[in-house]
């Protein structure tokens, strides 16, 4: 089976940012929704942080199992999650694949403690590349990225915040990720040009995050206890 996801070392990548956020919070147990092959769990080995996972791909769920206490090999909508259990919930690049993301947010709130922190990432459909394609009259389906052919939801920063609010969550912080340059240039890491491109992207993200952001990472909490 081909590995669709792999960890990225860029500190602005979603993998690195989310792992760092979970480390800083240090709140267990953690629920990792859409765990893929268990990259988050693996990155937190030795920290004492306890994680459970939900992963719909059965092969990926089996690969993730060594890094988690429990792994639910199902779609999040079907996962038998305990109520009021998780102090941190990570939902990375999952909601855009669901027909009812607000319903999923309510489900996650029921599984969370009242004081839980939610770390949720979604692709930015307003990325410069997508805007340019729209100007040319194109909206192609792709294998990965904001135009992934399996996406059902297309979100900007503002509509992502609205979705979170509809799901009963208040966003306390936004951060942004860049294009995974190591996917575009497979053997570029370590080369001077690659490093220069990475620095240029970091600068662009700081200056115009809505234009150059590849994904939004939101840190949120419940606006009020789930019912």
Secondary structure, 3 states (H helix, E strand, C coil): CCCCCCCCCCCCCHHHHHHHHHHHHCCCCEEEECCCCCHHHHHCCCCCCCEEEECCCHHHHHHHHHHCCEEECCCHHHCCCCCCCEEEEEEECCHHHCCCHHHHHHHHHHHEEEEEEEEEEEECCCCHHHHHHHHCCCCCCECCCCCECCCCCCCCHHHHHHHHHHCCEEEEEEEEECCCHHHHCCCCCCCHHHHHHHHHHHHHHHHCHHHHCCEEEEEEEECCCCC
